[in-house]
């Protein structure tokens, strides 16, 4: 069954910054538009370029040295494929407060792949959970 929305995927690096405000100011000076998503996450955009930054100690529940965000409608099919194959390092799909459905894959060497697509791009993926544990009030 084909998804009713675009299945194009885009890979976006997630880089480390010890000072997100200084990083934002530097890249704004280079002509980037900046979105600081709460404490701890910065997205910078120019036509054809998107960079994400987070603090060096950001772990998103996993010990990671680097990560990459892969965005697009094709994530639903990827998750179904990998879950059906029994791949153990694939997380459930979560609805995140910033309007994305996301899941994660950690490789054996500390690289975290984050997969996401906008909630507005289609119905909830099969088996999607309403919230990531980090998003629930304590």
C-alpha positions as a printed NumPy array, in Angstrom:
array([[ 0.   ,  0.   ,  0.   ],
       [ 1.483,  3.365, -1.039],
       [ 1.49 ,  6.297,  1.339],
       [-0.865,  9.136,  0.366],
       [ 1.82 , 11.781,  0.923],
       [ 5.307, 12.418, -0.41 ],
       [ 7.853,  9.712,  0.31 ],
       [10.894, 11.843, -0.524],
       [13.518, 11.671,  2.212],
       [16.07 , 14.337,  3.181],
       [19.083, 13.768,  5.454],
       [20.032, 16.612,  7.835],
       [23.177, 16.599, 10.007],
       [22.806, 17.295, 13.727],
       [25.932, 19.053, 14.905],
       [27.135, 19.894, 18.426],
       [27.439, 23.415, 19.834],
       [28.4  , 24.423, 23.376],
       [26.628, 27.807, 22.896],
       [23.483, 27.691, 20.748],
       [22.863, 31.441, 20.933],
       [26.38 , 32.24 , 19.679],
       [25.974, 29.604, 16.961],
       [22.637, 31.16 , 15.969],
       [24.159, 34.645, 15.822],
       [27.086, 33.458, 13.677],
       [24.888, 31.696, 11.122],
       [22.311, 34.501, 11.012],
       [25.282, 36.702, 10.041],
       [25.84 , 34.296,  7.137],
       [22.254, 34.739,  5.972],
       [20.616, 31.733,  7.632],
       [17.136, 31.887,  9.181],
       [17.158, 30.514, 12.728],
       [14.6  , 28.672, 14.858],
       [15.637, 28.031, 18.457],
       [13.3  , 25.245, 19.588],
       [13.286, 25.634, 23.327],
       [16.429, 25.078, 25.299],
       [18.768, 22.759, 23.543],
       [17.861, 22.662, 19.844],
       [18.613, 25.041, 16.972],
       [17.562, 24.737, 13.316],
       [19.239, 26.908, 10.68 ],
       [17.978, 27.211,  7.103],
       [19.   , 28.763,  3.807],
       [17.673, 27.701,  0.396],
       [18.911, 24.141, -0.12 ],
       [20.645, 23.949,  3.295],
       [19.361, 22.914,  6.702],
       [21.6  , 22.419,  9.737],
       [20.533, 21.305, 13.221],
       [22.541, 21.951, 16.394],
       [22.246, 20.657, 19.952],
       [24.501, 20.838, 23.032],
       [27.415, 18.389, 23.351],
       [25.744, 16.584, 26.268],
       [22.41 , 16.075, 24.471],
       [21.65 , 12.348, 24.515],
       [17.929, 11.983, 23.686],
       [17.902,  8.886, 25.872],
       [20.916,  7.285, 24.159],
       [24.683,  7.703, 24.387],
       [25.511,  9.218, 20.992],
       [28.503, 10.926, 19.487],
       [26.759, 12.142, 16.343],
       [23.367, 12.038, 14.712],
       [21.516, 12.782, 11.514],
       [17.865, 13.718, 10.981],
       [16.192, 12.052,  8.004],
       [12.91 , 13.701,  7.141],
       [10.096, 12.829,  4.755],
       [ 6.949, 10.814,  4.206],
       [ 8.941,  7.657,  3.527],
       [ 9.685,  7.124,  7.205],
       [ 6.387,  5.275,  7.769],
       [ 7.35 ,  2.613,  5.212],
       [10.922,  2.372,  6.574],
       [ 9.631,  1.817, 10.103],
       [ 7.154, -0.866,  8.944],
       [ 9.92 , -2.642,  6.982],
       [12.449, -2.628,  9.813],
       [ 9.916, -3.502, 12.521],
       [ 8.639, -6.438, 10.414],
       [12.249, -7.62 ,  9.992],
       [12.685, -7.609, 13.794],
       [15.507, -5.06 , 13.816],
       [16.097, -4.614, 17.576],
       [17.613, -1.119, 17.525],
       [14.513,  0.509, 15.968],
       [12.421,  2.548, 18.415],
       [ 8.643,  2.913, 18.258],
       [ 7.28 ,  5.912, 16.348],
       [ 6.435,  8.793, 18.683],
       [ 4.389, 11.936, 18.173],
       [ 6.657, 14.772, 19.32 ],
       [ 5.466, 18.152, 20.693],
       [ 7.074, 20.016, 17.774],
       [ 4.588, 18.494, 15.325],
       [ 6.586, 15.534, 14.034],
       [ 6.258, 11.755, 14.096],
       [ 9.719, 10.357, 14.833],
       [11.588,  7.109, 15.391],
       [15.235,  6.374, 16.094],
       [17.913,  3.863, 15.15 ],
       [21.216,  3.675, 17.068],
       [24.139,  2.021, 15.334],
       [26.75 ,  0.   , 17.249],
       [29.225,  2.911, 17.231],
       [27.142,  5.675, 18.793],
       [25.609,  7.25 , 15.695],
       [21.914,  8.027, 16.103],
       [19.667,  8.261, 13.045],
       [16.487, 10.232, 13.746],
       [13.649,  9.765, 11.267],
       [10.721, 12.183, 11.162],
       [ 7.831, 13.604,  9.196],
       [ 5.326, 16.361,  9.942],
       [ 2.11 , 15.294, 11.674],
       [ 0.249, 17.425,  9.116],
       [ 1.54 , 15.287,  6.222],
       [-0.839, 12.396,  6.837],
       [-2.525, 10.134,  9.331],
       [-0.662,  8.734, 12.3  ],
       [ 1.674,  5.886, 11.352],
       [ 0.482,  2.438, 12.383],
       [ 1.399,  1.815, 16.033],
       [ 2.528,  5.418, 16.689],
       [ 2.676,  6.341, 20.382],
       [ 1.17 ,  9.632, 21.599],
       [ 4.371, 10.836, 23.278],
       [ 8.053, 10.055, 23.734],
       [ 8.941,  9.284, 27.388],
       [11.031, 12.486, 27.505],
       [ 7.943, 14.539, 26.564],
       [ 5.755, 13.292, 29.421],
       [ 5.454, 15.493, 32.516],
       [ 7.451, 14.212, 35.488]])
